[in-house]
Amino acid sequence: MNKNKLKYIIKALFDAPISNKDFLVNREKELNHLNKIAYFQPMGIFGLCGETGVGKTTTLNFIDSEDAKRFHILITEKDSKEIIIGDFLYKLSILALKLKNKKINNIAKESKEFILNEMNYNTTYGGGLSFAANISYEKSVNNRKRFNIYSVKEYIDKLLSLLVEEYGKILIIIDELDKEKKEEVLNILDSLKNVLFKENIITFVSLPFSIYREYSNDRMRWNESGNLENIFKDMIFLDSLTIEDIKKMILKRIKEYPDYFDIEALNEIAVFSDGNPRDALWMAQQIALINSDIDRISKDIAKKSIGMIISQNIEKSFSFTKIQKIILKEIARNSLDKSTLVKKLEGKVKRQTVYTYIKRLMNDGIIIENKDILYLPAKIRYYIENF
């Protein structure tokens, strides 16, 4: 294949949040709802949830902030509640300084200098560079991190109040929390909720699916409330894309070479991805790189490449016993509930053994249960069918 063509295709399929709204696929409904929240809600923290790689960052990037001043903040320092709030102030100050507004710049500069002066680092504090990138500081094993948390909150309040006064409404986006452990996410948000819950400040946070599930359960309890309801005003869930959506997404990205993948090849990639854009882009890229000498990817080439890639990755991570293979093959043939599976395997595997293995395989993410029905992720099913 022509090197320039391959270079274009690999770059087009690179997994990164898109900046061109024309590349957005089937997120109109969720984006419309997020826009309504940003425009009509008076204040509050709102979650955007979904599986990793489903497109939360991309969707957040396209929220219409015409009515509000937008700030995109990445929390990186998480050692304690004080450090979290300090990190938030530091990042907000840096963004506020870029506004070139004299009134805001004064308090933003003062806030930034306060954080830098307050913080001490020891040699094991790896995250310190994000705070002290622009200053030199002394490292000592005897140094201890210290913080006047009340002063930090006062600075945040001053800065946010001034931003609201100047711009009317503030939109804060806190991204990448979906990559953290659930307990850490809740610690971060619990630390920030009081400083963010102010009139005309709307905060969107990207969250893992596990938190959405717990939040939904809390909301549905009769005459009860859970901890998450004390933090979030609402949550929006991003569903996986359909097979047709995935195919459309890839075609939009490689628009200069729409015939590079046969439709059947795109279908194989879409099925493999289980509706996850990140997985689809990764696999499409891998197929292109492996077959760099081929001008057009057919269904057979795609299928063979996917099988090889899946085998290489799964065999390095998992080793299935004979009984596990029997159980997985049965589920691969037809999604079914636990009781039906046990009955089908009577005479082959002991009843209690089936239940024990199901539990273990579910813990490893090999088997997924949804509404009491067991099924395999497409990657695993693809591999199992070729045992």
N, C-alpha and C positions, 0 to 999 in steps of 0.2 A: 504494500500500500504506500501511496505517496506520504512522505514524512509530515508535510504540512497538513494534510488531511487528518492523519492520525493525531497530530498535536492538537488540532482544533477539536476533534471528538473527545479526546481525553480531558481537555480543559473544560469543554461544555458539560461533561459528565461529572466534573469535580463536585464533591459534596460540600457545598457552602450555601449559607442563606442568600437567596436571590435579591437583587435590588430592582429588577425589572418586573413590574406587576403583571406584564403580559405572560410571564412564565408561571404565574400562580395557577394552580389547578384545584378546582372544587373546594374552595375555602370561602366562597362568597357568603354563605349563611353565617358561619362563625365570625367572619370579619365584620359583617353587618351588625351582629350582636355586640361585638367588642366596641365598635364605633358608637353604638347607642349608649353603652355604659360610659364611654369616655365623654360623651356630649351631655347626657342627661343626669347621670348620677352626681350628687353633690360632693361625695367623698367616699373613701373606703379602699380596702385592699381586695383585689379580685385575682383569682387563679386561672391560668390557662394550662390545662392538663392533657396528658397523652403519653403514649409510649415514646421512649427515646428515639429520635430520628424521624418522628412523624411530621415535623414541620412547625414546631411551636415558635422558634426564633423567627423564622420567615414570616409567620402570621403576625407576630407582634410587631415586626418591622413595618407592616403595612396598615397598622391602625391609623386612622385619620386623626391627626393631632392639630388640625387647622385651628381649632378653638382653644388650644392649649400649648404651652411651652413644654417640649419633650426632653426628658433626661433618661439616658440609658446607662444603668449602673450595674457593675459586676462586683458582687461581694466576694473578696478573696481571703480576707483575714477573719478567722472564725474561732480563735482560741477561747474567747469568753464573750459574755454579753457586752461588756465594756468595749472590747476590741471590735466587735461587730458594728456597734454604733459609731465608734471612732472611724472605722473604715468607710462606713456610709458617708459620714461628714466629709472625710477627705476626698472621696470620689465626687461627691456633689459639689464641693468647693472648686475642684479642678474644672468641672464642666461649667460652673457658673462664671469662672474667670474668662472663659472663652466668649462670653456674651458681649464683652467690651462695654458694659454698662457701669458707669462710674460708681453709682450708689451700691450696686450689687457687688462690684469688684472689691470695694473696700471691706465689706464683711466677709466675702469669700476668701480674700487674701489673709485676713485676720484669722479665719477659721482654719485655713490650711497651715498657717504658721503655728497656731496653737497645737494642732495635732502633732506636727513634726517636733515641736519642743517638748511635748508631754511624753512622747514615746521613747522608751529606752529598749534596746535590743540586746539579747545575749547571742552567743555564737550559734546556738541551735535554732534560732528563729528565722527560718528560711524565707518567710513571707515578708520580711522587713524591707526588701528591695522595692516593693511596690510603693511603700510610703516614702522611702528615702532615696529615690532614684536621682533626685536633684541636689542632694546635700551629702556631705561627708559626715560620717559618724563613727564613734569609737566603739569597738566591740569588746565586751568583757564578760566573762562567765559570771561575774558578780552582779551584773546589771539585772534589774528586774523591771518588767513592764508595769507601768503605773498609769492611772487615769483618773482625772477628776470628772466622773461621769455626769455630774450635775452641770458642769460647765459645757461639756459636749452637747448635752440636750439643749442648753440655752442657745448655743451657737446654731444648732440645727433649726430650732424654732425661729431664731432671728432671720436666718437665711431663707427658709421656706416662706416665712411671712412676707419678706421683702419680694421674693419671686412672685408670690400670689398678688401682691400689691401692684407690681410692675406689669405682669402678664395676664392677670385675671384668673387663669386656671393652670395647674401644673399636672403634667402626665409623667409619672415615674415608671420606668420599666426595669425590673430586676430580673435579669436573665441567668441561665445556666444552673439554677437551683435544682432542676430536674436530674442533674448528674450527682447530686449529693444524697447521702442517706437520709431517710425520712426523719429521724430524730434530729439530725443536724439542720435540716430545712426548717423544722418547727422551732428550733432554738433561735435560728436567725430571724424568723418572722415574728416570734414572740418578743424578741429584743427590739424590733423596729416598729411594732404596731402602734405604740403610744406616740412616737414621734411623727408617724405618718398619718395618723387619723385626725386630719384637720380639714376644715371647709375648703373646697376647691382644689383638693389634692387627690388625684386618682392614681392608684398604684396597681400595675399588672405584674404578676409573678409567674414565671414558668415553673411547673410542678410535675413530679412523677405521677404515674397512674395510681400508685398505692394511696396517695393522699386524697385523690379524687374519690376513690372507693370508700375511704373512711368518712370523708365529708358527706357523701351521699347517704351513707348509713346513719350518720348523725342527724341529717335533715329529715329523714323519714321516721325517726323515733317519735312516738306519741308523747307529748308533754315533757320532753326531755331536750337537752341541748348538750352538744359535745364541745371539746376544746377548740376544734377547728372553726366552729361558728363564732367563737370569740375573736378570731383573727380575720376570717374571710367573710365578705358580704355576699359573694357568689363565686361559682366556678364554672368555667366553660370547658367542655371536653372536645378534643380533636379526634375524630374517628380515623381509622386507617383509610387509605385511599382504595378505590376499587381497582380491579385489573385494568379496566379501560382508562381510569385516571392515570395509572402508572405509565401506561403506553403513551398516553397523550403528553405526560410530563417529559418523558425522554425525547419524544419527537419535537417538542417545542425547543428543547435545549440543543438538539443537533439539526436545527432547521436548514442549515446549508447542505446537509447530506441526509435528507429524509429517508432515502432508500438503503442506508447503510445496514440497518437491521431489517430483516424480513418481518412481516407482521407476526408470523408464528414464533419467530425468535424473541420478539418483544413480549409475546404472550408468556413464553417460558420464563423470562426475567421477572415479569409481573407476578406470576404464580409463586416463584421462589421468594419474592419480597414480602409476601403476606400483607401487602398494602402499605409497607413502610418505605417511604421515598429514599431514605438513606441507604437501605439495603439494596434497593433497585439500582441506584446510581453506582454503588460500589461494585455490584455484580456486572453491570453493563461495562464499567471501566475495565474490570478484570478480563472480561471476554475480549474486549478490544485489544488489550495489551498482549494477551496470550496468542491471539490470532492476528498479530500486526502485519503479517504478510498477505492477509486476505482482504479483498476489497469489499466483500459483502458477507454479512453474517446470516447464515441460514438457521432454520430451526434445529437441524441435526448438530450443527457446530455449536450452537448455544447450549443445547441440552448436554452434549458431551463435555463442554467446558464447565458448565455448572456442576455436573456430577463429579468431575475431577476436583474442582475447588472445594466443594462440600466435603468430599471424602478426606482430603488433605487436612482440612480444619477440624472436622469432627473427630477423626481418629487420633488427633493430637490432644484432644480434650476429654474424650469419653472412651470407655471400653465396656461394651455390653456383654452380659452373660447370655448363655443359651436361653434361659427362661425370660430374661428381659427382651430378647429379640422376638420370642413367641408373643409376648404381650404387646409389644410395639407394632408388630406386623398385623395383629388383629385389629388394633385401633386404626392403623393406616388404611385397612380395607374399608372400615366404616366407623364413623364417630358414634359412640354409644355410651351409656351410663355404666357405672361400676358393677351393678348387679347383673346386667346383661353380659358384661365382659366375663364375669366370674362363671356364669352359666355356659358361655361359649367355650371356656377353657377347662371345663370339667373333664377329668380323666387325663389332662395334660399337665396341669399345674394345680397344686393344692390351693384351696380357697384363701386361707390366711396368707399364703405366699403372694398371691396376686395383690391383695390389699396392701401388703408391706411394700412390694415393689412399686405399686402405683404411687404411694406416698413419697417414696424416695425419688422417683422419676419426676414427680410434680415439683418437689423441692429443688431439683436441678434444672427445672424449666424444660424438661424433655416432653412432658405431658402437660397439657393445659386443660383446666376444667372450667366450663362456662355453662351456667344454668344446669348443673349436674351432668352435663355431657362431656365426655373425655375426647380430646382430639390432639393431633400432633401439629406443631408449627410446620410450615411448608418446608423449611430447611431440613428438619428431622425426617419428615415424611418422604422427601426426595431421596434422602440417604437410605432409609429403611427399605423402600421399595426396590433398592438395588443391592440388598444384602446378597 
